C-alpha cells in the first residue's frame, strides 16, 4: 500500500475514520512497527500512534511479541459473524467430516501472521479438542500452521520459519502430499491433521481434524488423510463455484 493520501484513498469526509481504516487495512497485510506504519501510510507519527493505540484498546489491533501492531481479536471475530460464503459452504462438509471421524473439526483463515478459527464443530460425546471461533494461534506449530506456510508467500515464510518447529523441507513434503499432521507440537496431548482449501487455485483456508493424541497417534494422516483431503477438495470446489 502506498503512502496515505486523501486524493488516493477513498474519503468519507471524516478524517479520523478514514485514517483508522487506512491503519487497519495496512496492518492486515502484515504486522508493522510504529515506524513502519508511518512510512507505509504517510501518517504523522503522533497521529498514527494515537489512532493505533485507540484501536488496540478496542481490540481491533493487538501487539506481537516484538511490539508490532497486527489485526486484533475483535476484528477477526466480527469477520466470522458476517455473511461468509466460505463458512456457509463449509458447514455441511464439516458436519459430515465430524460424523465420519468422530473428531473435532475446525476451519482456519490466515489473518496477518496468525491463523484464526472461523468455524468449529465438536462431536457430541467423548474427549474433544475445543477451539472457539475467533481464537487466534501462532503459525510456528501445528498441522494447520504448516499448511498455511506451505502455500505462503516467501516473505511470510522468512518471518515464521526461524521460530517454527518445522523446516522448509517439511513444507515441501506438505505441498507434495497435500496435507500436514502434528502430534503434541502445539499442545501436549493434542494431535491434528490439516489440508488446504482453495478458491480459484488460491489457498483461502485450512480444514482440520483434531483430537487427543492417544486416539490419533502415531499418525493422524494414516487414519484420516484420505477422508480429510476429500472434504477439503469438495469445499474448494463448492466455494469456487459460488464466486
C-alpha positions in Angstrom: 0.0 0.0 0.0 1.3 3.4 -0.8 1.5 6.4 1.5 -1.7 7.8 2.9 -3.3 10.5 0.7 -6.7 12.0 0.8 -6.7 12.1 -3.0 -5.7 8.4 -3.5 -7.7 6.9 -0.6 -11.5 6.8 -0.6 -12.7 9.5 1.8 -15.8 9.5 4.0 -15.3 13.1 4.9 -14.4 12.1 8.5 -10.7 12.3 8.6 -10.1 10.2 11.8 -12.3 7.4 10.5 -10.5 7.4 7.1 -7.2 7.2 8.9 -8.3 4.4 11.2 -9.4 2.4 8.2 -6.1 3.1 6.5 -4.2 1.8 9.5 -6.4 -1.3 9.8 -6.1 -2.3 6.1 -2.4 -1.6 6.2 -1.7 -3.7 9.3 -4.0 -6.5 7.9 -1.3 -7.1 5.2 1.5 -7.7 7.8 2.4 -6.7 11.3 4.1 -3.3 11.5 6.0 -1.3 14.0 5.1 2.4 14.5 7.9 3.5 12.3 6.9 1.1 9.5 3.2 2.1 9.9 4.1 5.8 9.4 6.3 5.0 6.5 3.6 2.9 4.8 0.7 5.2 5.4 2.4 8.6 5.4 0.6 9.5 8.6 2.4 11.7 11.2 4.0 9.6 14.0 1.8 11.1 16.8 -1.3 10.6 14.7 -0.6 7.0 13.8 0.3 6.2 17.4 -2.8 7.8 18.8 -5.2 6.0 16.4 -3.5 2.7 16.6 -3.4 2.8 20.4 -7.2 3.5 20.4 -7.8 0.6 18.0 -5.8 -1.6 20.4 -7.9 -0.6 23.4 -11.0 -1.8 21.5 -9.1 -5.0 20.4 -9.2 -4.1 16.7 -5.4 -4.2 16.8 -3.1 -6.1 19.1 0.7 -6.4 19.5 3.1 -9.2 18.6 5.8 -10.2 21.0 8.2 -7.7 19.4 5.7 -4.9 19.7 4.4 -4.7 16.2 0.7 -4.0 15.6 -1.4 -6.7 14.0 -5.1 -7.4 13.4 -6.9 -7.9 16.8 -9.3 -10.4 18.1 -12.3 -8.2 17.9 -11.9 -7.6 14.2 -11.4 -11.3 13.5 -14.5 -12.2 15.5 -16.6 -9.6 13.7 -15.4 -11.1 10.4 -16.6 -14.6 11.4 -20.0 -13.3 12.3 -20.7 -11.7 9.0 -22.1 -13.5 6.0 -19.3 -15.6 4.6 -19.6 -17.9 1.6 -16.7 -19.9 2.8 -18.3 -20.7 6.1 -21.7 -21.3 4.5 -20.1 -23.7 2.1 -18.1 -25.4 4.8 -20.9 -26.1 7.3 -22.4 -29.3 5.8 -19.0 -30.6 4.8 -17.6 -30.1 8.3 -20.6 -31.8 9.8 -20.2 -34.8 7.6 -16.5 -34.9 8.4 -17.1 -34.7 12.2 -19.7 -37.5 11.9 -17.5 -39.8 9.9 -14.3 -39.4 12.0 -15.8 -38.7 15.4 -13.3 -35.9 15.9 -13.4 -32.2 16.3 -13.3 -30.2 13.1 -12.1 -26.6 12.5 -11.7 -24.2 9.7 -8.9 -21.6 9.8 -8.2 -18.5 7.9 -4.9 -16.6 7.7 -5.0 -13.2 9.5 -1.7 -11.4 9.2 1.0 -13.7 10.6 -1.6 -15.7 12.7 -4.3 -18.2 11.9 -7.9 -17.6 13.1 -10.6 -20.2 13.7 -13.6 -19.1 11.7 -15.7 -22.3 12.2 -15.6 -25.1 14.7 -17.6 -28.3 15.4 -17.3 -30.7 18.3 -18.6 -34.3 18.5 -21.5 -34.7 21.0 -19.5 -37.2 23.2 -16.0 -38.4 24.0 -12.8 -36.5 24.5 -12.8 -33.3 22.4 -10.4 -30.5 21.3 -12.5 -27.4 21.7 -11.3 -24.4 19.6 -13.6 -21.4 20.0 -14.5 -19.4 16.9 -12.3 -16.3 16.8 -9.3 -18.0 18.5 -6.0 -16.9 17.0 -2.9 -19.1 17.0 0.7 -18.7 16.0 2.0 -20.2 12.8 5.1 -21.8 14.4 3.5 -25.1 15.3 0.6 -27.4 14.4 -0.7 -29.0 11.3 -2.8 -26.0 10.1 0.3 -23.8 10.6 2.3 -26.0 8.3 -0.4 -26.0 5.7 -0.6 -22.2 5.7 3.2 -21.8 5.5 3.5 -24.4 2.7 1.4 -22.2 0.5 2.5 -18.8 2.0 4.4 -16.0 0.4 8.2 -16.1 0.7 8.0 -13.1 2.9 5.8 -14.8 5.4 7.9 -18.0 5.3 11.0 -15.9 6.0 9.2 -14.3 9.0 7.9 -17.5 10.6 10.4 -20.3 9.8 13.2 -19.1 12.1 10.9 -19.6 15.1 9.0 -22.6 13.7 9.4 -26.2 14.9 9.3 -27.4 11.3 11.6 -26.8 8.3 11.4 -25.7 4.7 11.9 -29.4 3.8 8.8 -30.3 5.9 6.8 -27.7 4.0 7.9 -29.1 0.6 6.6 -32.5 1.8 3.3 -31.0 2.9 2.8 -29.4 -0.6 3.7 -32.8 -2.2 1.2 -34.9 -0.3 -1.5 -32.2 0.2 -1.8 -32.4 4.0 0.1 -31.9 7.2 -0.1 -33.7 10.6 1.1 -32.9 14.1 1.3 -34.8 17.4 1.9 -32.8 20.6 3.5 -30.0 18.6 1.4 -27.0 19.7 -0.1 -28.6 22.9 0.8 -31.7 24.8 -1.7 -34.5 24.4 -3.2 -33.0 21.2 -2.9 -34.2 17.6 -4.2 -32.8 14.4 -4.4 -33.2 10.6 -5.0 -30.3 8.2 -5.5 -29.8 4.4 -5.6 -26.7 2.3 -8.8 -25.2 0.8 -8.5 -23.4 -2.5 -10.7 -20.8 -4.2 -9.9 -20.5 -7.9 -6.4 -22.0 -7.2 -5.6 -19.6 -4.4 -5.4 -21.0 -0.8 -8.0 -19.4 1.4 -8.3 -21.7 4.4 -7.1 -24.8 6.2 -9.6 -27.5 7.1 -8.5 -29.5 10.2 -9.4 -32.6 12.3 -8.1 -32.6 15.8 -8.4 -34.7 19.0 -6.5 -36.4 21.8 -3.1 -37.7 20.7 -3.9 -41.0 22.4 -6.6 -41.5 19.8 -4.9 -40.1 16.7 -1.2 -41.0 17.3 1.2 -42.1 16.0 -0.1 -40.8 12.6 -3.3 -38.8 12.2 -2.7 -38.9 8.5 -2.7 -42.7 8.3 -6.1 -42.6 9.9 -7.9 -39.7 8.2 -5.8 -38.1 5.4 -7.9 -39.6 2.6 -11.2 -38.5 4.2 -9.9 -35.0 5.1 -8.4 -34.3 1.6 -11.7 -35.4 0.0 -13.6 -33.0 2.2 -11.1 -30.2 1.5 -11.4 -30.8 -2.2 -15.2 -30.8 -2.0 -15.1 -27.5 -0.1 -12.6 -26.0 -2.6 -14.9 -26.9 -5.5 -18.0 -25.6 -3.7 -16.6 -22.3 -2.7 -15.1 -21.7 -6.1 -18.5 -22.2 -7.8 -20.1 -19.7 -5.5 -17.9 -16.8 -6.5 
